């Protein structure tokens, strides 16, 4: 693996790190960060692989943002997280973005459950999910709406980038 192949990987790690910092500090992920990273990914791919590389970059960006965009539509994910997945897909332009996404969801789920346990609300959350499936529970929508828990997702994305990219490099014999 040459240095040009490591540039998208290291850039992805850097933007995930910056996004995690800003998400934890300010509660947002900068549009400038995600847009500039996506543009860099497409332009980099165009310069290395031509128009086919740029098309692949955009395709993987869209693939990486698809499920998060659906979750955003249902208020289950922040817009910054969607744009971060888009930018990382543009940079990586391979199936690593899907692996990162799935790993981030697993990390986020584990973190959410740990948070519920630490705050002593795990059983309350389980009852809330069960209430959705009871058709005659009064005010069940209000019960669910008032019982939402928000977590910062960028740290899960950063953890997923580190895990997936380390495993990919290990599988390629870099480590």
C-alpha atoms as one frame of an Amber mdcrd trajectory, in Angstrom:
protein
   0.000   0.000   0.000   1.431   3.366  -0.972   1.036   6.755   0.664  -1.685
   7.862  -1.778  -3.827   4.935  -0.661  -3.362   5.902   2.992  -4.425   9.527
   2.444  -8.204   8.865   2.294  -7.967   6.587   5.335  -6.009   9.103   7.405
  -8.291  11.938   6.269 -11.335   9.900   7.299  -9.810   9.333  10.717  -8.991
  13.043  11.055 -12.501  14.232  10.171 -14.057  11.641  12.498 -11.793  12.895
  15.292 -12.652  16.560  14.637 -16.361  15.733  14.325 -16.261  13.884  17.651
 -14.609  16.844  19.364 -17.103  19.378  17.999 -20.076  17.091  18.618 -19.103
  16.621  22.251 -18.089  20.263  22.776 -20.775  22.140  20.801 -23.388  19.516
  19.973 -22.908  19.970  16.223 -20.756  18.698  13.383 -19.529  21.481  11.132
 -20.953  21.693   7.615 -17.595  23.134   6.555 -15.833  19.998   7.819 -18.143
  17.542   6.077 -18.516  19.500   2.850 -14.787  20.143   2.465 -14.018  16.475
   3.194 -16.599  15.300   0.629 -15.243  17.692  -2.002 -11.700  16.597  -1.224
 -12.732  12.941  -1.612 -14.329  13.515  -5.012 -11.502  15.727  -6.322  -8.851
  13.320  -5.002 -10.618  10.395  -6.701 -10.952  12.405  -9.914  -7.235  13.218
  -9.922  -6.154   9.627  -9.230  -8.770   7.552 -11.085 -10.423  10.000 -13.483
 -14.137  10.460 -13.956 -14.784   6.843 -12.942 -13.116   7.489  -9.600 -15.184
  10.604  -9.017 -18.356   8.681  -9.884 -17.356   5.897  -7.490 -16.660   8.467
  -4.795 -20.116  10.018  -5.183 -21.784   6.594  -5.344 -20.171   5.427  -2.110
 -20.970   8.780  -0.489 -24.645   8.271  -1.302 -24.507   4.637  -0.171 -22.962
   5.692   3.136 -25.584   8.375   3.739 -28.674   6.400   2.700 -29.607   4.648
   5.963 -28.556   7.608   8.154 -30.703   9.919   5.968 -33.723   7.676   6.528
 -33.035   7.717  10.278 -32.697  11.513  10.136 -36.100  11.728   8.422 -37.595
   9.988  11.473 -35.637  12.156  13.957 -33.496   9.193  14.996 -30.172  10.705
  13.890 -28.676  14.161  13.553 -28.016  15.802  10.221 -24.320  16.234  10.992
 -23.954  12.477  11.365 -25.596  11.950   7.962 -23.226  14.440   6.324 -20.259
  12.847   8.103 -21.146   9.439   6.635 -21.550  11.083   3.215 -18.094  12.686
   3.451 -16.451   9.471   4.644 -18.075   7.537   1.789 -16.677  10.076  -0.688
 -13.219   9.699   0.825 -13.100   5.914   1.136 -15.088   5.010  -2.003 -15.393
   1.369  -1.022 -17.488  -0.878   1.169 -15.549   0.225   4.257 -18.138   2.982
   4.696 -20.896   0.398   5.142 -18.731  -1.550   7.596 -18.018   1.675   9.504
 -21.707   2.549   9.553 -22.795  -0.847  10.873 -20.008  -0.889  13.461 -20.979
   2.621  14.597 -24.589   1.504  15.059 -23.430  -1.435  17.183 -21.152   0.796
  19.279 -23.957   3.350  19.652 -26.420   0.667  20.741 -24.010  -0.695  23.343
 -23.306   2.835  24.580 -27.038   3.616  24.736 -27.779   0.488  26.763 -24.859
   1.250  29.091 -26.180   4.801  29.502 -29.659   3.506  30.325 -28.207   1.120
  32.916 -26.013   3.852  34.432 -28.988   6.223  34.664 -31.273   3.506  36.040
 -33.815   3.819  33.213 -33.295   0.560  31.298 -36.565  -1.007  32.483 -38.440
   2.220  31.753 -37.080   2.154  28.191 -38.079  -1.495  27.763 -41.600  -0.638
  28.963 -41.697   2.276  26.496 -40.864  -0.047  23.613 -43.467  -2.549  24.833
 -46.082   0.226  25.007 -45.736   0.782  21.274 -47.007  -2.743  20.717 -50.056
  -2.391  22.981 -52.859  -0.981  20.843 -55.101   0.168  23.712 -52.601   2.033
  25.876 -53.812   5.613  26.324 -51.446   8.382  25.273 -48.803   5.923  24.122
 -47.426   8.350  21.504 -46.971  11.086  24.109 -45.360   8.572  26.445 -42.801
   7.626  23.792 -42.223  11.223  22.604 -41.533  12.467  26.139 -39.187   9.585
  26.867 -36.494  10.083  24.219 -32.810   9.980  25.086 -30.283  11.796  22.934
 -26.710  10.617  22.623 -23.834  12.072  20.655 -23.167   9.663  17.803 -19.856
  11.018  16.459 -17.813   9.170  19.133 -19.391   5.897  17.948 -18.474   6.798
  14.367 -14.886   7.546  15.426 -14.640   4.221  17.240 -15.996   2.449  14.173
 -13.471   4.170  11.881 -10.605   3.088  14.134 -11.846  -0.513  14.406 -12.743
  -1.051  10.736  -9.730   0.702   9.250  -7.324  -1.025  11.645  -8.796  -4.401
  10.725  -8.649  -3.542   7.015  -4.983  -2.529   7.282  -4.240  -5.649   9.323
  -5.918  -7.828   6.669  -3.799  -6.156   3.989  -0.620  -6.997   5.905   0.173
  -3.403   6.907   0.245  -4.279  10.633
